[in-house]
Amino acid sequence: MNVSLPIWRSMLFVPAHVEKFVAAAHKRGADGYILDLEDAVPLEQKAQARAMLASGAAQVSQAGAAVLVRINAQAEMIAADLDAAVIPAVRALVLPKVNDAQTVQDIVARIAVLEAQRGITPGHTLLIAQ
């Protein structure tokens, strides 16, 4: 199988819940923008950040850059993050603090279900494990 993967020379982290940062990010010239749901977002604002992903993705990609989302590593937040982030506008998910293959396999399985339910081409959502 010959798979063509994107080349992102530069990626800029943007806190997904800070509207002024999201609105201006596309002017920075990065190849990709990582809308951050993890460390940059206080616990009490995570739901708000998830709710802002679709509009944020449209804003940061307006100059043609790729949209990535860094999800939370805590098991209790992964499902909500995936539900918000597996959308056509998001090209990849950044998985922080990965310690075992099973976590990645579980995430891959959930992404496959979400892509199928949402009519997204299987395999559209790439992963970057940290």
Residue pairs with C-beta under 8 A, 6 or more apart in sequence:
5 126
6 32
6 66
6 91
6 92
6 126
7 31
8 31
8 32
8 66
9 31
10 29
10 30
10 31
10 32
11 30
11 31
11 32
11 33
11 34
11 68
12 25
12 28
12 30
12 32
12 33
12 34
13 34
13 36
13 40
13 70
14 21
14 22
14 25
14 33
14 34
14 35
14 36
14 56
14 60
15 21
15 22
15 36
15 40
15 41
15 49
16 22
16 35
16 36
16 37
16 40
16 41
16 49
16 50
16 52
16 53
16 56
16 69
17 40
17 41
17 45
17 46
17 48
17 49
17 52
19 52
22 35
22 52
22 56
22 59
22 60
23 59
25 33
25 59
25 60
26 33
26 59
26 60
26 61
26 62
26 63
26 65
27 63
29 63
30 65
31 65
31 66
32 65
32 66
32 67
32 68
32 91
32 92
33 60
33 61
33 65
33 66
33 67
33 68
34 68
34 69
34 70
34 94
35 49
35 53
35 56
35 57
35 60
35 67
35 68
35 69
35 70
36 69
36 70
37 46
37 49
37 50
37 53
37 69
37 70
37 71
37 72
37 77
37 81
37 84
37 85
38 70
38 71
38 72
38 73
38 96
39 96
41 49
46 72
46 77
46 80
47 80
50 80
50 81
50 83
50 84
50 85
51 84
53 69
53 84
53 85
53 87
53 90
54 87
54 89
57 67
57 87
57 89
57 90
58 89
60 67
61 67
61 89
66 91
66 92
67 89
67 90
67 91
68 90
68 91
68 92
68 93
68 94
68 128
69 81
69 84
69 85
69 90
69 92
69 93
69 94
70 93
70 94
70 95
70 96
71 77
71 78
71 81
71 82
71 85
71 93
71 94
71 95
71 96
72 78
72 81
72 96
73 95
73 96
73 97
73 98
78 107
78 110
79 110
82 93
82 107
82 110
82 111
82 114
83 114
85 93
86 93
86 111
86 114
86 115
86 118
86 120
86 125
87 118
87 120
88 118
88 120
88 124
90 125
91 124
91 125
91 126
92 125
92 126
92 127
92 128
93 107
93 111
93 125
93 126
93 127
93 128
94 127
94 128
94 130
95 103
95 104
95 107
95 127
95 128
95 129
95 130
96 130
97 130
98 104
98 129
98 130
104 127
104 129
107 127
108 127
111 125
111 127
112 122
114 120
115 121
115 122
115 123
115 124
115 125
116 122
